[in-house]
Amino acid sequence: MPHLDRSATVAQIVADHAVAARVFQKHQIDFCCHGNVTLPEACAGRQLDPDAVFAELEAALPSSGEASLEADPRSLTVPALVAHIVSHHHAYLRRAIPFIAPLADKVARVHGPKNEKLEELRLTFAELADALEPHLDDEEQVLFPALMSRSPDPALVRRELDRMYEEHVAVGELLARMRALADGYATPEWGCSTYRVLMSELETLEGDVLRHVHLENHVLMPRFAAGRGARC
């Protein structure tokens, strides 16, 4: 069984082993905007046993002879990394948000009398969508072109990277609130098929956004902002 470097930060673990993101998502360990801590530090005060989480991570890692299914994003050039973020993560969000929104509306309307948190969940998802959609536009129209410019404007790059990071923090807080309101994306016994689909879609969206933010905070940003990656 592969072994992890136990002194590595959670962000480094995900950078080295993409599959670790799913384990951290399950345990609500923030590897994006607060990923500069070790796993024992992340587990402290959260009623999580770091040895148990390490064991779960190591069990999830592919064996040394098994080919990796995902290229290491750290090996990509800036244009290739940006293209991956836009074609994979941005494109996913542009499809998922309009698909999920009416599901959240329907579930809140039909099942709200049984679970009063569903209306707040609907509103929180709408707030998340309102935060993400202009964020994607700003990255594609301002930040990414600035990063790929032959003569980047240092002040513009710094301002846009700072804004990206702050918006990521806000998105992380909305994701945490959404998970709490959705009871960890569990469907109660009385939940209908639409309820189950909504929970599944929200959990998938959470995982994709966390990986998306990790790439931008810990792979893309440190190339342009020396020292900033340490805070993310």
TORGU-402589 format. One record per residue (C-alpha): x, y negated, z negated. Coordinates in nm, 2 decimals. Last residue first. Layout:
BEGIN
ATOM        X        Y        Z
ATOM        X        Y        Z
...
//
This chain:
BEGIN
ATOM        X        Y        Z
ATOM    -0.43    -2.94    -0.04
ATOM    -0.18    -3.13    -0.25
ATOM     0.13    -2.96    -0.12
ATOM     0.02    -3.01     0.24
ATOM     0.07    -3.38     0.19
ATOM     0.44    -3.35     0.14
ATOM     0.54    -3.42     0.50
ATOM     0.23    -3.54     0.69
ATOM     0.25    -3.45     1.06
ATOM     0.33    -3.08     1.06
ATOM     0.18    -3.04     0.71
ATOM    -0.17    -3.13     0.86
ATOM    -0.20    -2.85     1.11
ATOM    -0.12    -2.53     0.91
ATOM    -0.23    -2.60     0.55
ATOM    -0.51    -2.85     0.57
ATOM    -0.64    -2.79     0.92
ATOM    -0.61    -2.42     0.92
ATOM    -0.76    -2.40     0.56
ATOM    -1.05    -2.62     0.67
ATOM    -1.14    -2.38     0.95
ATOM    -1.10    -2.07     0.73
ATOM    -1.33    -2.23     0.47
ATOM    -1.57    -2.34     0.74
ATOM    -1.59    -1.99     0.88
ATOM    -1.65    -1.83     0.54
ATOM    -1.93    -2.07     0.45
ATOM    -2.10    -2.03     0.79
ATOM    -2.10    -1.65     0.75
ATOM    -2.25    -1.69     0.40
ATOM    -2.52    -1.93     0.53
ATOM    -2.60    -1.69     0.82
ATOM    -2.64    -1.39     0.59
ATOM    -2.86    -1.59     0.35
ATOM    -3.08    -1.72     0.63
ATOM    -3.11    -1.38     0.79
ATOM    -3.22    -1.23     0.46
ATOM    -3.48    -1.50     0.40
ATOM    -3.61    -1.45     0.76
ATOM    -3.64    -1.08     0.69
ATOM    -3.86    -1.15     0.39
ATOM    -3.76    -1.19     0.03
ATOM    -3.96    -1.01    -0.24
ATOM    -3.67    -0.80    -0.35
ATOM    -3.45    -1.11    -0.38
ATOM    -3.19    -1.19    -0.11
ATOM    -2.84    -1.26    -0.24
ATOM    -2.65    -1.55    -0.09
ATOM    -2.45    -1.61    -0.41
ATOM    -2.76    -1.73    -0.58
ATOM    -2.85    -1.95    -0.29
ATOM    -2.84    -2.27    -0.50
ATOM    -2.50    -2.17    -0.63
ATOM    -2.37    -2.10    -0.28
ATOM    -2.50    -2.43    -0.15
ATOM    -2.34    -2.63    -0.44
ATOM    -2.00    -2.47    -0.36
ATOM    -2.04    -2.54     0.01
ATOM    -2.13    -2.90    -0.07
ATOM    -1.82    -2.94    -0.29
ATOM    -1.60    -2.80    -0.01
ATOM    -1.76    -3.04     0.24
ATOM    -1.67    -3.34     0.02
ATOM    -1.31    -3.21    -0.02
ATOM    -1.29    -3.17     0.36
ATOM    -1.41    -3.52     0.41
ATOM    -1.12    -3.65     0.19
ATOM    -0.87    -3.44     0.39
ATOM    -0.99    -3.56     0.73
ATOM    -0.99    -3.92     0.61
ATOM    -0.63    -3.89     0.49
ATOM    -0.54    -3.73     0.82
ATOM    -0.71    -4.01     1.01
ATOM    -0.53    -4.28     0.82
ATOM    -0.19    -4.12     0.85
ATOM    -0.23    -4.06     1.22
ATOM    -0.35    -4.41     1.28
ATOM    -0.06    -4.56     1.08
ATOM     0.20    -4.33     1.26
ATOM     0.07    -4.42     1.61
ATOM     0.16    -4.11     1.81
ATOM     0.38    -4.15     2.12
ATOM     0.34    -3.83     2.32
ATOM    -0.01    -3.80     2.19
ATOM    -0.11    -3.47     2.06
ATOM    -0.18    -3.58     1.70
ATOM    -0.37    -3.89     1.82
ATOM    -0.58    -3.69     2.06
ATOM    -0.67    -3.45     1.76
ATOM    -0.76    -3.74     1.53
ATOM    -0.98    -3.96     1.74
ATOM    -1.23    -3.79     1.98
ATOM    -1.21    -3.43     1.87
ATOM    -1.15    -3.50     1.50
ATOM    -1.41    -3.77     1.49
ATOM    -1.67    -3.56     1.67
ATOM    -1.62    -3.27     1.43
ATOM    -1.66    -3.49     1.13
ATOM    -1.97    -3.65     1.28
ATOM    -2.13    -3.31     1.28
ATOM    -1.99    -3.19     0.95
ATOM    -2.13    -3.44     0.70
ATOM    -2.49    -3.45     0.84
ATOM    -2.48    -3.07     0.86
ATOM    -2.37    -3.05     0.49
ATOM    -2.65    -3.29     0.39
ATOM    -2.90    -3.08     0.58
ATOM    -2.77    -2.77     0.40
ATOM    -2.81    -2.94     0.07
ATOM    -3.16    -3.04     0.15
ATOM    -3.26    -2.69     0.24
ATOM    -3.09    -2.55    -0.07
ATOM    -3.28    -2.81    -0.28
ATOM    -3.60    -2.68    -0.13
ATOM    -3.49    -2.32    -0.20
ATOM    -3.41    -2.39    -0.56
ATOM    -3.78    -2.38    -0.65
ATOM    -3.79    -2.01    -0.59
ATOM    -4.14    -1.85    -0.59
ATOM    -4.33    -2.16    -0.47
ATOM    -4.04    -2.24    -0.23
ATOM    -4.09    -1.91    -0.04
ATOM    -4.28    -2.02     0.27
ATOM    -4.17    -2.39     0.30
ATOM    -3.81    -2.33     0.17
ATOM    -3.77    -2.02     0.39
ATOM    -3.91    -2.21     0.70
ATOM    -3.69    -2.52     0.65
ATOM    -3.37    -2.31     0.59
ATOM    -3.45    -2.10     0.90
ATOM    -3.51    -2.43     1.10
ATOM    -3.16    -2.55     1.00
ATOM    -2.97    -2.23     1.06
ATOM    -2.98    -2.23     1.44
ATOM    -2.91    -2.60     1.48
ATOM    -2.61    -2.56     1.25
ATOM    -2.48    -2.24     1.40
ATOM    -2.41    -2.34     1.76
ATOM    -2.22    -2.66     1.69
ATOM    -2.05    -2.49     1.40
ATOM    -1.92    -2.20     1.61
ATOM    -1.79    -2.44     1.88
ATOM    -1.60    -2.64     1.61
ATOM    -1.45    -2.32     1.46
ATOM    -1.35    -2.12     1.77
ATOM    -1.30    -2.35     2.07
ATOM    -1.21    -2.66     1.87
ATOM    -0.98    -2.49     1.61
ATOM    -0.82    -2.28     1.88
ATOM    -0.76    -2.57     2.11
ATOM    -0.60    -2.76     1.82
ATOM    -0.37    -2.47     1.74
ATOM    -0.27    -2.44     2.11
ATOM    -0.21    -2.82     2.14
ATOM     0.00    -2.81     1.81
ATOM     0.20    -2.51     1.92
ATOM     0.10    -2.18     1.77
ATOM     0.32    -1.97     1.55
ATOM     0.16    -2.09     1.23
ATOM    -0.17    -1.96     1.36
ATOM    -0.04    -1.60     1.31
ATOM    -0.22    -1.40     1.57
ATOM    -0.51    -1.20     1.45
ATOM    -0.58    -0.83     1.49
ATOM    -0.26    -0.73     1.32
ATOM    -0.12    -0.40     1.43
ATOM    -0.12    -0.12     1.17
ATOM     0.21     0.03     1.08
ATOM     0.27    -0.18     0.77
ATOM    -0.08    -0.10     0.65
ATOM    -0.35    -0.36     0.68
ATOM    -0.43    -0.57     0.37
ATOM    -0.77    -0.51     0.20
ATOM    -0.63    -0.28    -0.07
ATOM    -0.36    -0.55    -0.15
ATOM    -0.63    -0.81    -0.19
ATOM    -0.84    -0.60    -0.42
ATOM    -0.54    -0.51    -0.63
ATOM    -0.44    -0.88    -0.65
ATOM    -0.80    -0.96    -0.76
ATOM    -0.78    -0.69    -1.03
ATOM    -0.45    -0.82    -1.15
ATOM    -0.58    -1.17    -1.15
ATOM    -0.87    -1.08    -1.38
ATOM    -1.14    -1.33    -1.32
ATOM    -1.34    -1.49    -1.60
ATOM    -1.31    -1.83    -1.43
ATOM    -1.09    -2.00    -1.70
ATOM    -0.77    -1.89    -1.53
ATOM    -0.83    -1.72    -1.20
ATOM    -0.69    -2.00    -0.99
ATOM    -0.38    -2.01    -1.21
ATOM    -0.33    -1.64    -1.18
ATOM    -0.37    -1.67    -0.80
ATOM    -0.10    -1.94    -0.77
ATOM    -0.20    -2.30    -0.72
ATOM    -0.17    -2.52    -0.41
ATOM    -0.50    -2.40    -0.26
ATOM    -0.72    -2.68    -0.40
ATOM    -0.85    -2.82    -0.07
ATOM    -0.85    -2.49     0.11
ATOM    -0.78    -2.17    -0.09
ATOM    -1.07    -2.23    -0.33
ATOM    -1.14    -1.91    -0.52
ATOM    -1.51    -1.84    -0.50
ATOM    -1.46    -1.47    -0.58
ATOM    -1.62    -1.35    -0.25
ATOM    -1.45    -1.64    -0.06
ATOM    -1.11    -1.54    -0.20
ATOM    -1.16    -1.18    -0.08
ATOM    -1.27    -1.30     0.26
ATOM    -0.98    -1.54     0.29
ATOM    -0.73    -1.26     0.21
ATOM    -0.80    -1.11     0.55
ATOM    -0.59    -1.39     0.71
ATOM    -0.27    -1.26     0.54
ATOM     0.03    -1.49     0.55
ATOM    -0.16    -1.81     0.57
ATOM    -0.42    -1.67     0.33
ATOM    -0.15    -1.59     0.07
ATOM     0.02    -1.93     0.13
ATOM    -0.31    -2.11     0.04
ATOM    -0.35    -1.89    -0.27
ATOM     0.00    -2.00    -0.38
ATOM     0.28    -1.75    -0.38
ATOM     0.44    -1.63    -0.71
ATOM     0.26    -1.30    -0.69
ATOM     0.42    -1.21    -0.35
ATOM     0.18    -0.95    -0.23
ATOM     0.23    -0.57    -0.20
ATOM     0.14    -0.35     0.09
ATOM     0.00     0.00     0.00
//
